[in-house]
Amino acid sequence: MITCDTWGMIKALQRQGWAQRKIARALDLDPKTVRRVWRQTTRQPYRRRKTAATLLAGHETFLRHRALEVDYNARRLWLPKIRLP
């Protein structure tokens, strides 16, 4: 993720005719980052990708309640409930 200042600096150097690799070296950035900014017409803020559903997504409610019962102990979370007399 780069700041607005860095984005502006890359664009300014681009207008001055600097090469992508030269900009990357000068600003200590990865060339792929410079290439991505080079292609942008407006600054686009970083957005985290949405995570895909996991295999446990269908059991989330049960697991959250069970975690409370066992005081968030992972070992006990997966053990069956045993009722003592």
C-alpha positions as CSV (number, residue, x, y, z in Angstrom):
1,M,0.0,0.0,0.0
2,I,1.4,3.4,-0.9
3,T,0.5,6.9,0.4
4,C,-1.1,9.7,-1.6
5,D,2.3,11.5,-1.6
6,T,4.1,8.5,-3.1
7,W,1.3,8.0,-5.7
8,G,1.7,11.7,-6.7
9,M,5.5,11.4,-6.8
10,I,5.3,8.4,-9.2
11,K,2.8,10.3,-11.5
12,A,5.1,13.4,-11.4
13,L,8.1,11.4,-12.4
14,Q,6.1,9.7,-15.1
15,R,5.2,13.0,-16.6
16,Q,8.9,14.0,-16.5
17,G,9.7,11.0,-18.7
18,W,11.3,8.7,-16.1
19,A,11.3,5.0,-16.8
20,Q,9.4,2.7,-14.5
21,R,12.4,0.9,-13.2
22,K,14.2,4.2,-12.5
23,I,11.3,5.4,-10.4
24,A,11.1,2.1,-8.5
25,R,14.8,2.4,-7.6
26,A,14.6,6.1,-6.7
27,L,11.6,5.6,-4.4
28,D,12.6,2.2,-3.1
29,L,9.5,0.5,-4.4
30,D,8.8,-2.8,-6.2
31,P,8.6,-2.3,-9.9
32,K,5.2,-4.0,-10.0
33,T,3.9,-1.3,-7.6
34,V,5.2,1.4,-9.9
35,R,3.7,-0.4,-12.9
36,R,0.3,-0.6,-11.2
37,V,0.3,3.2,-10.4
38,W,1.7,4.0,-13.9
39,R,-1.5,2.5,-15.4
40,Q,-3.9,4.2,-13.1
41,T,-5.6,7.4,-14.1
42,T,-6.9,8.2,-10.6
43,R,-5.7,7.1,-7.2
44,Q,-7.6,4.0,-6.0
45,P,-7.5,3.4,-2.3
46,Y,-6.5,-0.1,-1.1
47,R,-9.4,-2.5,-0.5
48,R,-9.0,-5.8,1.2
49,R,-10.4,-8.7,-0.8
50,K,-13.5,-10.4,0.5
51,T,-12.6,-13.7,2.0
52,A,-14.1,-16.9,0.6
53,A,-16.5,-19.0,2.8
54,T,-14.7,-21.7,4.8
55,L,-15.8,-25.2,5.5
56,L,-16.7,-24.1,9.1
57,A,-18.9,-21.2,8.0
58,G,-22.0,-23.3,8.3
59,H,-21.1,-24.2,11.9
60,E,-20.1,-20.7,13.1
61,T,-23.0,-20.2,15.4
62,F,-22.5,-23.5,17.2
63,L,-18.7,-22.9,17.5
64,R,-19.2,-19.5,18.9
65,H,-21.5,-20.7,21.6
66,R,-19.4,-23.8,22.4
67,A,-16.3,-21.6,22.6
68,L,-18.0,-19.6,25.4
69,E,-18.9,-22.8,27.2
70,V,-15.3,-24.0,27.3
71,D,-13.7,-20.6,28.0
72,Y,-12.2,-20.4,24.5
73,N,-10.0,-23.5,25.1
74,A,-9.4,-25.0,21.6
75,R,-8.6,-28.5,22.9
76,R,-11.9,-28.7,24.8
77,L,-13.8,-27.1,22.0
78,W,-13.6,-30.2,19.8
79,L,-14.2,-32.7,22.6
80,P,-17.7,-33.9,23.0
81,K,-19.8,-32.6,25.8
82,I,-19.5,-34.9,28.8
83,R,-22.0,-34.5,31.6
84,L,-20.7,-35.5,35.0
85,P,-23.2,-36.7,37.7
